[in-house]
Amino acid sequence: DVKVTQSSRYLVKRTGEKVFLECVQDMDHENMFWYRQDPGLGLRLIYFSYDVKMKEKGDIPEGYSVSREKKERFSLILESASTNQTSMYLCASKQGRQTGELFFGEGSRLTVL
Amino acid sequence: AQSVTQPDIHITVSEGASLELRCNYSYGATPYLFWYVQSPGQGLQLLLKYFSGDTLVQGIKGFEAEFKRSQSSFNLRKPSVHWSDAAEYFCAVGAGGYQKVTFGTGTKLQVIP
């Protein structure tokens, strides 16, 4: 069974803390994505990566960075968390160059106090 | 750039009743269209997709969707809703290749006995 695993389901952090959200996929997919999900706004793309050590900005990259040192792992980093980054974060992966199915993790709900 | 509109934020239907969730997209060429479902506390799962060919596509869990180019729509339907269909449904559009997929804001479905 294919799987995208997000290491933390729930996190509570304080303003100014550095936050790491980890995502691992076992499908050997080239492409990985980080989305942010907020009520009434749907899913918004933060960053994506189509290869190891490659990254591309999505629609809302400000305040975030990413790291992809290995094909199966894609990390989202909040250098200095702020309360407006309280949200649900979803990681996804996809095979190949063409538009296709995204496979999602179960999400990481982050609360910044 | 492409965009997606899901005009209904919440829909309530009785178990056994038929369902139609609306999705309108904006894109200049032939779009790649998707419907995803998100059960409470879970990530998103693909229900069905349209890339080309037959405009009526069948998906999992008894869902179907019809692509209507003249109306720029891709509405999701199910003839008889089950209580387990209560979830949030997202329509998405892609432009092919490495172009990103854009999600709608979602429709939350409530099923009453």
gemmi code that builds the backbone of each chain (N, CA, C; Angstrom):
import gemmi

chains = {
    "A": [
        ("ASP", (0.844, -1.185, 0.000), (0.000, 0.000, 0.000), (0.888, 1.248, 0.000)),
        ("VAL", (0.644, 2.147, -0.957), (1.470, 3.340, -1.061), (1.229, 4.249, 0.128)),
        ("LYS", (2.262, 5.012, 0.472), (2.114, 5.775, 1.684), (2.947, 7.058, 1.666)),
        ("VAL", (2.301, 8.132, 2.130), (2.989, 9.383, 2.427), (2.813, 9.606, 3.924)),
        ("THR", (3.920, 9.697, 4.626), (3.875, 9.780, 6.083), (4.390, 11.125, 6.556)),
        ("GLN", (3.572, 11.788, 7.338), (3.992, 13.044, 7.963), (4.279, 12.734, 9.427)),
        ("SER", (5.437, 13.125, 9.868), (5.946, 12.637, 11.155), (5.135, 13.120, 12.339)),
        ("SER", (4.568, 14.306, 12.267), (3.838, 14.848, 13.412), (2.414, 15.168, 12.997)),
        ("ARG", (1.438, 14.613, 13.702), (0.047, 14.928, 13.389), (-0.388, 16.250, 14.024)),
        ("TYR", (0.139, 16.488, 15.235), (-0.235, 17.702, 15.969), (1.023, 18.311, 16.591)),
        ("LEU", (1.187, 19.614, 16.399), (2.301, 20.309, 17.043), (1.786, 21.613, 17.629)),
        ("VAL", (2.358, 21.968, 18.770), (2.101, 23.272, 19.368), (3.449, 23.940, 19.591)),
        ("LYS", (3.629, 25.115, 19.020), (4.889, 25.837, 19.108), (4.625, 27.261, 19.552)),
        ("ARG", (5.695, 27.923, 19.970), (5.578, 29.312, 20.393), (6.100, 30.233, 19.293)),
        ("THR", (5.588, 31.426, 19.273), (6.023, 32.450, 18.311), (7.542, 32.599, 18.365)),
        ("GLY", (8.157, 32.586, 17.180), (9.591, 32.738, 17.081), (10.365, 31.438, 17.049)),
        ("GLU", (9.739, 30.336, 17.381), (10.425, 29.043, 17.343), (10.655, 28.598, 15.905)),
        ("LYS", (11.689, 27.790, 15.707), (11.935, 27.164, 14.407), (11.192, 25.838, 14.392)),
        ("VAL", (10.458, 25.596, 13.312), (9.607, 24.410, 13.226), (9.984, 23.593, 11.996)),
        ("PHE", (10.104, 22.295, 12.188), (10.379, 21.372, 11.091), (9.184, 20.433, 10.930)),
        ("LEU", (8.653, 20.362, 9.719), (7.629, 19.376, 9.384), (8.244, 18.421, 8.379)),
        ("GLU", (8.183, 17.124, 8.731), (8.844, 16.112, 7.915), (7.815, 15.286, 7.146)),
        ("CYS", (8.195, 14.907, 5.944), (7.324, 14.100, 5.092), (8.177, 13.055, 4.387)),
        ("VAL", (7.722, 11.807, 4.421), (8.434, 10.719, 3.759), (7.447, 9.943, 2.895)),
        ("GLN", (7.859, 9.627, 1.649), (7.016, 8.795, 0.775), (7.801, 7.555, 0.360)),
        ("ASP", (7.026, 6.445, 0.209), (7.676, 5.178, -0.101), (7.384, 4.715, -1.518)),
        ("MET", (7.013, 5.646, -2.410), (6.578, 5.287, -3.758), (7.614, 5.627, -4.822)),
        ("ASP", (8.790, 6.099, -4.403), (9.849, 6.479, -5.338), (9.384, 7.591, -6.297)),
        ("HIS", (8.524, 8.471, -5.822), (8.026, 9.578, -6.647), (9.068, 10.680, -6.763)),
        ("GLU", (9.144, 11.267, -7.974), (10.088, 12.363, -8.176), (9.613, 13.655, -7.521)),
        ("ASN", (8.298, 13.867, -7.530), (7.750, 15.161, -7.150), (7.141, 15.127, -5.756)),
        ("MET", (7.420, 16.149, -4.982), (6.817, 16.275, -3.656), (6.366, 17.712, -3.435)),
        ("PHE", (5.324, 17.856, -2.633), (4.642, 19.140, -2.474), (4.313, 19.398, -1.012)),
        ("TRP", (4.297, 20.668, -0.640), (3.740, 21.091, 0.636), (2.607, 22.076, 0.378)),
        ("TYR", (1.433, 21.737, 0.945), (0.261, 22.597, 0.875), (-0.106, 23.056, 2.276)),
        ("ARG", (-0.780, 24.178, 2.300), (-1.381, 24.668, 3.532), (-2.895, 24.689, 3.324)),
        ("GLN", (-3.651, 24.172, 4.317), (-5.106, 24.105, 4.200), (-5.747, 24.942, 5.289)),
        ("ASP", (-6.544, 25.913, 4.898), (-7.264, 26.769, 5.837), (-8.729, 26.818, 5.461)),
        ("PRO", (-9.620, 26.856, 6.444), (-11.067, 26.887, 6.143), (-11.416, 28.041, 5.221)),
        ("GLY", (-12.182, 27.719, 4.197), (-12.631, 28.741, 3.259), (-11.605, 29.126, 2.211)),
        ("LEU", (-10.379, 28.636, 2.350), (-9.321, 28.969, 1.391), (-8.852, 27.751, 0.607)),
        ("GLY", (-9.295, 26.580, 0.974), (-8.871, 25.373, 0.273), (-7.409, 25.061, 0.527)),
        ("LEU", (-6.773, 24.456, -0.461), (-5.349, 24.120, -0.369), (-4.545, 25.124, -1.179)),
        ("ARG", (-3.530, 25.628, -0.570), (-2.628, 26.561, -1.254), (-1.211, 25.995, -1.237)),
        ("LEU", (-0.569, 26.042, -2.392), (0.754, 25.448, -2.554), (1.830, 26.361, -1.983)),
        ("ILE", (2.657, 25.786, -1.104), (3.738, 26.550, -0.486), (5.023, 26.393, -1.292)),
        ("TYR", (5.472, 25.158, -1.446), (6.662, 24.823, -2.210), (6.466, 23.449, -2.830)),
        ("PHE", (7.200, 23.192, -3.891), (7.272, 21.850, -4.410), (8.682, 21.544, -4.901)),
        ("SER", (8.921, 20.264, -5.114), (10.249, 19.808, -5.538), (10.054, 18.714, -6.570)),
        ("TYR", (10.726, 18.826, -7.708), (10.613, 17.806, -8.738), (11.856, 16.921, -8.827)),
        ("ASP", (12.806, 17.146, -7.929), (13.995, 16.298, -7.904), (14.750, 16.583, -6.610)),
        ("VAL", (15.660, 15.680, -6.289), (16.479, 15.897, -5.092), (17.233, 17.214, -5.221)),
        ("LYS", (17.270, 17.955, -4.140), (17.948, 19.241, -4.027), (17.330, 20.337, -4.898)),
        ("MET", (16.215, 20.055, -5.569), (15.537, 21.076, -6.354), (14.293, 21.526, -5.603)),
        ("LYS", (13.969, 22.812, -5.731), (12.769, 23.325, -5.106), (12.239, 24.483, -5.941)),
        ("GLU", (10.923, 24.632, -5.883), (10.263, 25.718, -6.599), (9.237, 26.348, -5.666)),
        ("LYS", (9.115, 27.657, -5.723), (8.111, 28.346, -4.924), (6.726, 28.090, -5.476)),
        ("GLY", (5.789, 27.962, -4.553), (4.388, 27.866, -4.923), (3.728, 29.231, -4.820)),
        ("ASP", (2.499, 29.232, -4.380), (1.732, 30.486, -4.315), (1.997, 31.303, -3.053)),
        ("ILE", (2.371, 30.630, -1.966), (2.534, 31.341, -0.685), (3.822, 30.917, 0.016)),
        ("PRO", (4.990, 31.164, -0.572), (6.238, 30.694, 0.026), (6.779, 31.550, 1.169)),
        ("GLU", (6.233, 32.743, 1.343), (6.812, 33.665, 2.323), (6.720, 33.091, 3.727)),
        ("GLY", (7.853, 33.125, 4.435), (7.903, 32.630, 5.798), (8.226, 31.148, 5.899)),
        ("TYR", (8.416, 30.507, 4.749), (8.705, 29.076, 4.712), (9.963, 28.801, 3.886)),
        ("SER", (10.602, 27.681, 4.182), (11.641, 27.146, 3.311), (11.498, 25.629, 3.299)),
        ("VAL", (12.198, 24.987, 2.399), (12.093, 23.533, 2.270), (13.471, 22.936, 2.063)),
        ("SER", (13.528, 21.628, 2.276), (14.769, 20.891, 2.069), (14.434, 19.527, 1.504)),
        ("ARG", (15.184, 19.147, 0.453), (15.018, 17.803, -0.092), (16.404, 17.231, -0.383)),
        ("GLU", (16.933, 16.569, 0.625), (18.255, 15.965, 0.525), (18.206, 14.546, -0.015)),
        ("LYS", (17.088, 13.883, 0.185), (16.882, 12.527, -0.330), (15.557, 12.473, -1.072)),
        ("LYS", (15.465, 11.559, -2.024), (14.285, 11.503, -2.883), (13.006, 11.277, -2.078)),
        ("GLU", (13.097, 10.477, -1.033), (11.884, 10.097, -0.333), (11.451, 11.102, 0.736)),
        ("ARG", (12.254, 12.115, 1.016), (11.996, 12.988, 2.150), (11.949, 14.453, 1.727)),
        ("PHE", (10.917, 15.150, 2.199), (10.730, 16.571, 1.870), (10.321, 17.280, 3.151)),
        ("SER", (11.118, 18.219, 3.566), (10.894, 18.899, 4.849), (10.448, 20.331, 4.622)),
        ("LEU", (9.517, 20.758, 5.431), (9.052, 22.153, 5.434), (9.573, 22.809, 6.704)),
        ("ILE", (10.149, 23.974, 6.547), (10.782, 24.663, 7.673), (10.160, 26.035, 7.850)),
        ("LEU", (9.763, 26.308, 9.082), (9.314, 27.645, 9.448), (10.439, 28.230, 10.299)),
        ("GLU", (11.176, 29.174, 9.742), (12.371, 29.691, 10.412), (12.038, 30.378, 11.728)),
        ("SER", (10.938, 31.113, 11.750), (10.502, 31.820, 12.941), (8.984, 31.839, 12.925)),
        ("ALA", (8.399, 30.865, 13.611), (6.949, 30.669, 13.516), (6.185, 31.895, 14.004)),
        ("SER", (5.093, 32.156, 13.315), (4.198, 33.242, 13.720), (2.777, 32.707, 13.836)),
        ("THR", (1.938, 33.442, 14.556), (0.578, 32.957, 14.810), (-0.214, 32.781, 13.520)),
        ("ASN", (0.090, 33.565, 12.485), (-0.654, 33.409, 11.236), (-0.204, 32.190, 10.427)),
        ("GLN", (0.728, 31.435, 10.964), (1.101, 30.171, 10.349), (0.421, 28.981, 11.031)),
        ("THR", (-0.455, 29.264, 11.966), (-1.312, 28.222, 12.536), (-2.203, 27.695, 11.423)),
        ("SER", (-2.117, 26.390, 11.154), (-2.816, 25.846, 10.000), (-2.642, 24.333, 9.962)),
        ("MET", (-3.317, 23.718, 8.980), (-3.085, 22.316, 8.638), (-2.131, 22.283, 7.451)),
        ("TYR", (-1.081, 21.483, 7.571), (-0.090, 21.355, 6.504), (-0.171, 19.950, 5.919)),
        ("LEU", (-0.295, 19.906, 4.600), (-0.423, 18.637, 3.891), (0.744, 18.445, 2.951)),
        ("CYS", (1.343, 17.267, 3.034), (2.407, 16.875, 2.115), (1.803, 15.947, 1.068)),
        ("ALA", (2.308, 16.033, -0.160), (1.832, 15.162, -1.232), (2.997, 14.785, -2.131)),
        ("SER", (2.822, 13.684, -2.842), (3.827, 13.285, -3.821), (3.144, 12.866, -5.109)),
        ("LYS", (3.938, 12.849, -6.196), (3.392, 12.529, -7.511), (4.487, 11.913, -8.371)),
        ("GLN", (4.063, 10.982, -9.215), (4.989, 10.323, -10.143), (5.080, 11.089, -11.448)),
        ("GLY", (6.246, 11.205, -12.015), (6.391, 11.631, -13.392), (6.226, 13.117, -13.655)),
        ("ARG", (6.461, 13.490, -14.923), (6.428, 14.890, -15.333), (5.028, 15.407, -15.587)),
        ("GLN", (4.130, 14.540, -16.048), (2.820, 15.001, -16.445), (1.904, 15.200, -15.241)),
        ("THR", (0.902, 16.020, -15.436), (-0.106, 16.213, -14.404), (-0.740, 14.870, -14.069)),
        ("GLY", (-0.852, 14.572, -12.814), (-1.407, 13.291, -12.424), (-1.857, 13.304, -10.986)),
        ("GLU", (-2.163, 12.134, -10.493), (-2.701, 12.002, -9.141), (-1.680, 12.396, -8.093)),
        ("LEU", (-2.157, 13.175, -7.136), (-1.361, 13.505, -5.956), (-1.724, 12.527, -4.849)),
        ("PHE", (-0.708, 12.031, -4.152), (-0.919, 11.155, -2.999), (-0.588, 11.968, -1.755)),
        ("PHE", (-1.552, 12.054, -0.852), (-1.429, 12.930, 0.301), (-1.126, 12.179, 1.591)),
        ("GLY", (-0.388, 12.845, 2.472), (-0.276, 12.401, 3.847), (-1.513, 12.819, 4.633)),
        ("GLU", (-1.546, 12.441, 5.897), (-2.723, 12.715, 6.729), (-2.727, 14.124, 7.301)),
        ("GLY", (-1.651, 14.845, 7.135), (-1.623, 16.226, 7.563), (-0.956, 16.426, 8.910)),
        ("SER", (-0.432, 17.630, 9.098), (0.158, 18.046, 10.370), (-0.543, 19.328, 10.796)),
        ("ARG", (-1.220, 19.259, 11.922), (-1.911, 20.453, 12.396), (-0.986, 21.205, 13.340)),
        ("LEU", (-0.612, 22.404, 12.915), (0.319, 23.230, 13.689), (-0.427, 24.379, 14.340)),
        ("THR", (-0.212, 24.531, 15.635), (-0.720, 25.682, 16.372), (0.465, 26.485, 16.876)),
        ("VAL", (0.473, 27.780, 16.553), (1.535, 28.670, 17.021), (0.927, 29.644, 18.029)),
        ("LEU", (1.445, 29.594, 19.237), (0.896, 30.430, 20.321), (1.690, 31.720, 20.481)),
    ],
    "B": [
        ("ALA", (-3.529, 32.057, -15.749), (-3.483, 31.042, -14.709), (-4.872, 30.444, -14.516)),
        ("GLN", (-4.877, 29.179, -14.124), (-6.153, 28.513, -13.960), (-6.749, 28.846, -12.600)),
        ("SER", (-8.049, 28.651, -12.477), (-8.731, 28.838, -11.198), (-9.919, 27.886, -11.120)),
        ("VAL", (-10.387, 27.656, -9.904), (-11.495, 26.735, -9.654), (-12.463, 27.391, -8.695)),
        ("THR", (-13.749, 27.256, -8.975), (-14.783, 27.774, -8.082), (-15.697, 26.638, -7.662)),
        ("GLN", (-15.832, 26.483, -6.363), (-16.835, 25.574, -5.813), (-17.843, 26.456, -5.082)),
        ("PRO", (-18.987, 26.694, -5.675), (-19.887, 27.710, -5.128), (-20.569, 27.332, -3.825)),
        ("ASP", (-20.636, 26.051, -3.518), (-21.324, 25.603, -2.307), (-20.315, 25.284, -1.215)),
        ("ILE", (-20.412, 25.996, -0.078), (-19.495, 25.745, 1.025), (-19.950, 24.508, 1.802)),
        ("HIS", (-21.248, 24.446, 2.077), (-21.825, 23.316, 2.803), (-23.027, 22.799, 2.031)),
        ("ILE", (-23.193, 21.484, 2.028), (-24.387, 20.861, 1.469), (-24.834, 19.782, 2.441)),
        ("THR", (-26.147, 19.735, 2.680), (-26.724, 18.693, 3.530), (-27.702, 17.885, 2.693)),
        ("VAL", (-27.530, 16.575, 2.722), (-28.450, 15.690, 2.007), (-28.859, 14.549, 2.935)),
        ("SER", (-29.999, 13.982, 2.635), (-30.468, 12.818, 3.388), (-29.820, 11.561, 2.825)),
        ("GLU", (-29.580, 10.607, 3.715), (-29.025, 9.347, 3.258), (-29.966, 8.709, 2.243)),
        ("GLY", (-29.397, 8.225, 1.135), (-30.198, 7.638, 0.073), (-30.571, 8.614, -1.017)),
        ("ALA", (-30.443, 9.908, -0.751), (-30.760, 10.914, -1.766), (-29.596, 11.046, -2.750)),
        ("SER", (-29.913, 11.661, -3.891), (-28.860, 11.896, -4.880), (-28.071, 13.147, -4.508)),
        ("LEU", (-26.874, 13.232, -5.090), (-25.951, 14.316, -4.752), (-25.349, 14.883, -6.020)),
        ("GLU", (-25.231, 16.203, -6.056), (-24.444, 16.846, -7.099), (-23.656, 17.984, -6.481)),
        ("LEU", (-22.347, 17.948, -6.614), (-21.466, 19.005, -6.139), (-20.928, 19.750, -7.353)),
        ("ARG", (-21.010, 21.074, -7.281), (-20.662, 21.885, -8.439), (-19.201, 22.316, -8.443)),
        ("CYS", (-18.655, 22.375, -9.636), (-17.282, 22.835, -9.820), (-17.207, 23.557, -11.158)),
        ("ASN", (-16.724, 24.783, -11.133), (-16.471, 25.534, -12.357), (-14.995, 25.913, -12.410)),
        ("TYR", (-14.420, 25.821, -13.568), (-12.997, 26.109, -13.697), (-12.788, 27.201, -14.730)),
        ("SER", (-11.621, 27.783, -14.664), (-11.209, 28.754, -15.663), (-9.834, 28.355, -16.158)),
        ("TYR", (-9.777, 28.054, -17.461), (-8.496, 27.698, -18.068), (-8.669, 27.763, -19.568)),
        ("GLY", (-7.681, 28.254, -20.276), (-7.829, 28.517, -21.697), (-7.815, 27.297, -22.589)),
        ("ALA", (-7.092, 26.271, -22.190), (-6.985, 25.074, -23.028), (-7.744, 23.932, -22.358)),
        ("THR", (-7.552, 22.734, -22.848), (-8.208, 21.586, -22.227), (-7.564, 21.320, -20.875)),
        ("PRO", (-8.376, 21.349, -19.841), (-7.809, 21.196, -18.492), (-7.675, 19.740, -18.079)),
        ("TYR", (-6.851, 19.535, -17.076), (-6.827, 18.271, -16.364), (-7.654, 18.498, -15.094)),
        ("LEU", (-8.675, 17.713, -14.877), (-9.626, 17.954, -13.791), (-9.667, 16.785, -12.817)),
        ("PHE", (-9.814, 17.119, -11.550), (-9.796, 16.125, -10.488), (-10.888, 16.426, -9.462)),
        ("TRP", (-11.345, 15.373, -8.806), (-12.104, 15.482, -7.575), (-11.391, 14.649, -6.506)),
        ("TYR", (-11.162, 15.297, -5.345), (-10.576, 14.629, -4.194), (-11.569, 14.682, -3.043)),
        ("VAL", (-11.462, 13.700, -2.137), (-12.285, 13.673, -0.946), (-11.379, 13.642, 0.281)),
        ("GLN", (-11.808, 14.376, 1.308), (-11.055, 14.400, 2.573), (-12.005, 14.040, 3.713)),
        ("SER", (-11.826, 12.856, 4.248), (-12.595, 12.460, 5.430), (-12.004, 13.147, 6.658)),
        ("PRO", (-12.797, 13.315, 7.705), (-12.323, 14.040, 8.892), (-11.009, 13.483, 9.424)),
        ("GLY", (-10.054, 14.369, 9.632), (-8.765, 13.974, 10.194), (-7.846, 13.249, 9.235)),
        ("GLN", (-8.196, 13.232, 7.962), (-7.402, 12.489, 6.971), (-6.846, 13.404, 5.900)),
        ("GLY", (-5.938, 12.859, 5.115), (-5.476, 13.565, 3.931), (-6.478, 13.429, 2.809)),
        ("LEU", (-6.125, 13.912, 1.630), (-7.027, 13.862, 0.489), (-6.807, 12.577, -0.299)),
        ("GLN", (-7.907, 12.058, -0.847), (-7.866, 10.857, -1.669), (-8.523, 11.157, -3.007)),
        ("LEU", (-7.922, 10.698, -4.080), (-8.476, 10.932, -5.403), (-9.745, 10.118, -5.610)),
        ("LEU", (-10.821, 10.802, -6.034), (-12.062, 10.115, -6.391), (-12.083, 9.767, -7.874)),
        ("LEU", (-11.719, 10.736, -8.696), (-11.718, 10.521, -10.139), (-10.974, 11.664, -10.811)),
        ("LYS", (-10.666, 11.440, -12.099), (-9.957, 12.469, -12.855), (-10.410, 12.438, -14.315)),
        ("TYR", (-10.281, 13.588, -14.974), (-10.547, 13.693, -16.401), (-9.346, 14.329, -17.065)),
        ("PHE", (-8.824, 13.630, -18.091), (-7.736, 14.205, -18.870), (-8.176, 14.409, -20.323)),
        ("SER", (-8.885, 13.420, -20.869), (-9.352, 13.504, -22.245), (-10.327, 12.364, -22.465)),
        ("GLY", (-10.958, 12.334, -23.665), (-11.818, 11.221, -24.011), (-13.240, 11.402, -23.512)),
        ("ASP", (-13.830, 10.306, -23.103), (-15.225, 10.303, -22.645), (-15.428, 11.348, -21.550)),
        ("THR", (-16.410, 12.196, -21.741), (-16.608, 13.311, -20.802), (-17.294, 12.888, -19.515)),
        ("LEU", (-17.827, 11.697, -19.470), (-18.413, 11.170, -18.239), (-17.424, 10.173, -17.663)),
        ("VAL", (-16.908, 10.481, -16.483), (-15.885, 9.625, -15.888), (-16.404, 8.996, -14.605)),
        ("GLN", (-16.031, 7.759, -14.431), (-16.431, 7.022, -13.236), (-15.267, 7.001, -12.245)),
        ("GLY", (-15.613, 7.067, -10.970), (-14.576, 7.034, -9.964), (-14.835, 5.966, -8.921)),
        ("ILE", (-14.146, 6.110, -7.823), (-14.321, 5.154, -6.733), (-15.543, 5.519, -5.909)),
        ("LYS", (-15.998, 4.594, -5.116), (-17.101, 4.791, -4.159), (-18.393, 5.180, -4.848)),
        ("GLY", (-18.571, 4.836, -6.108), (-19.825, 5.085, -6.808), (-20.009, 6.498, -7.334)),
        ("PHE", (-18.965, 7.308, -7.298), (-19.040, 8.676, -7.798), (-18.766, 8.738, -9.297)),
        ("GLU", (-19.349, 9.747, -9.944), (-19.061, 10.046, -11.333), (-19.031, 11.559, -11.515)),
        ("ALA", (-18.410, 12.005, -12.584), (-18.367, 13.435, -12.886), (-18.450, 13.610, -14.389)),
        ("GLU", (-19.014, 14.734, -14.795), (-19.164, 15.016, -16.215), (-18.465, 16.311, -16.572)),
        ("PHE", (-17.593, 16.261, -17.553), (-16.884, 17.427, -18.062), (-17.757, 18.086, -19.127)),
        ("LYS", (-18.088, 19.355, -18.925), (-18.861, 20.109, -19.899), (-18.056, 21.342, -20.275)),
        ("ARG", (-17.437, 21.268, -21.443), (-16.569, 22.357, -21.872), (-17.348, 23.654, -22.053)),
        ("SER", (-18.550, 23.543, -22.600), (-19.347, 24.749, -22.895), (-19.719, 25.507, -21.627)),
        ("GLN", (-19.793, 24.787, -20.517), (-20.151, 25.416, -19.244), (-18.956, 25.557, -18.318)),
        ("SER", (-17.780, 25.129, -18.751), (-16.575, 25.138, -17.914), (-16.866, 24.498, -16.560)),
        ("SER", (-17.514, 23.340, -16.616), (-17.907, 22.700, -15.370), (-17.430, 21.255, -15.314)),
        ("PHE", (-17.337, 20.776, -14.108), (-16.937, 19.384, -13.859), (-17.645, 18.972, -12.573)),
        ("ASN", (-18.938, 18.766, -12.636), (-19.743, 18.491, -11.450), (-19.656, 17.026, -11.043)),
        ("LEU", (-19.631, 16.830, -9.758), (-19.539, 15.479, -9.177), (-20.930, 14.997, -8.799)),
        ("ARG", (-21.219, 13.724, -9.073), (-22.552, 13.207, -8.783), (-22.452, 11.828, -8.127)),
        ("LYS", (-23.503, 11.537, -7.363), (-23.680, 10.181, -6.835), (-25.174, 9.937, -6.718)),
        ("PRO", (-25.672, 8.820, -7.208), (-27.122, 8.609, -7.243), (-27.738, 8.386, -5.861)),
        ("SER", (-26.986, 7.806, -4.930), (-27.534, 7.501, -3.619), (-26.432, 7.640, -2.575)),
        ("VAL", (-26.589, 8.632, -1.720), (-25.532, 8.962, -0.760), (-25.623, 8.069, 0.473)),
        ("HIS", (-24.469, 7.679, 0.974), (-24.352, 6.875, 2.191), (-23.792, 7.747, 3.297)),
        ("TRP", (-24.078, 7.381, 4.549), (-23.595, 8.199, 5.673), (-22.075, 8.343, 5.632)),
        ("SER", (-21.380, 7.330, 5.128), (-19.923, 7.375, 5.098), (-19.385, 8.363, 4.064)),
        ("ASP", (-20.264, 8.939, 3.233), (-19.814, 9.938, 2.261), (-19.645, 11.317, 2.884)),
        ("ALA", (-20.047, 11.476, 4.133), (-19.853, 12.758, 4.808), (-18.362, 13.077, 4.865)),
        ("ALA", (-17.989, 14.195, 4.259), (-16.570, 14.540, 4.099), (-16.507, 15.898, 3.426)),
        ("GLU", (-15.288, 16.341, 3.155), (-15.103, 17.554, 2.366), (-14.572, 17.156, 0.994)),
        ("TYR", (-15.118, 17.802, -0.026), (-14.791, 17.450, -1.402), (-14.135, 18.632, -2.099)),
        ("PHE", (-13.031, 18.339, -2.766), (-12.264, 19.381, -3.437), (-12.180, 19.080, -4.931)),
        ("CYS", (-12.492, 20.081, -5.721), (-12.270, 20.037, -7.151), (-10.921, 20.687, -7.434)),
        ("ALA", (-10.206, 20.186, -8.436), (-8.894, 20.744, -8.753), (-8.683, 20.737, -10.257)),
        ("VAL", (-7.895, 21.695, -10.736), (-7.600, 21.796, -12.165), (-6.101, 21.926, -12.362)),
        ("GLY", (-5.574, 21.243, -13.366), (-4.167, 21.325, -13.710), (-4.013, 21.642, -15.179)),
        ("ALA", (-2.832, 22.136, -15.514), (-2.588, 22.573, -16.883), (-1.652, 21.632, -17.630)),
        ("GLY", (-1.238, 20.563, -17.008), (-0.364, 19.623, -17.685), (1.098, 19.875, -17.394)),
        ("GLY", (1.911, 18.857, -17.603), (3.339, 18.976, -17.392), (3.669, 19.310, -15.963)),
        ("TYR", (4.612, 20.204, -15.770), (5.013, 20.594, -14.429), (4.152, 21.701, -13.855)),
        ("GLN", (3.154, 22.136, -14.613), (2.285, 23.176, -14.079), (1.543, 22.673, -12.847)),
        ("LYS", (1.393, 23.564, -11.895), (0.799, 23.142, -10.633), (-0.688, 22.894, -10.766)),
        ("VAL", (-1.208, 22.157, -9.817), (-2.640, 21.899, -9.724), (-3.234, 22.921, -8.763)),
        ("THR", (-4.345, 23.518, -9.157), (-5.032, 24.511, -8.325), (-6.297, 23.891, -7.756)),
        ("PHE", (-6.465, 24.042, -6.448), (-7.617, 23.467, -5.759), (-8.694, 24.516, -5.521)),
        ("GLY", (-9.943, 24.047, -5.509), (-11.041, 24.886, -5.070), (-11.074, 24.969, -3.553)),
        ("THR", (-12.012, 25.735, -3.046), (-12.095, 25.974, -1.602), (-12.824, 24.868, -0.858)),
        ("GLY", (-13.386, 23.923, -1.577), (-13.986, 22.765, -0.942), (-15.475, 22.908, -0.669)),
        ("THR", (-16.167, 21.777, -0.673), (-17.578, 21.693, -0.268), (-17.698, 20.635, 0.809)),
        ("LYS", (-18.233, 21.039, 1.939), (-18.386, 20.101, 3.052), (-19.762, 19.457, 2.961)),
        ("LEU", (-19.793, 18.152, 2.912), (-21.041, 17.400, 2.775), (-21.444, 16.807, 4.119)),
        ("GLN", (-22.663, 17.110, 4.510), (-23.264, 16.500, 5.692), (-24.367, 15.559, 5.238)),
        ("VAL", (-24.414, 14.365, 5.802), (-25.427, 13.382, 5.456), (-26.285, 13.133, 6.693)),
        ("ILE", (-27.580, 13.344, 6.550), (-28.477, 13.141, 7.687), (-29.298, 11.868, 7.492)),
        ("PRO", (-29.604, 11.185, 8.592), (-30.311, 9.894, 8.497), (-31.719, 10.073, 7.927)),
    ],
}
model = gemmi.Model(1)
for chain_id, residues in chains.items():
    chain = gemmi.Chain(chain_id)
    for i, (resn, *xyz) in enumerate(residues, 1):
        res = gemmi.Residue()
        res.name, res.seqid = resn, gemmi.SeqId(i, " ")
        for name, pos in zip(("N", "CA", "C"), xyz):
            atom = gemmi.Atom()
            atom.name, atom.element = name, gemmi.Element(name[0])
            atom.pos, atom.b_iso = gemmi.Position(*pos), 0.0
            res.add_atom(atom)
        chain.add_residue(res)
    model.add_chain(chain)
structure = gemmi.Structure()
structure.add_model(model)
structure.setup_entities()
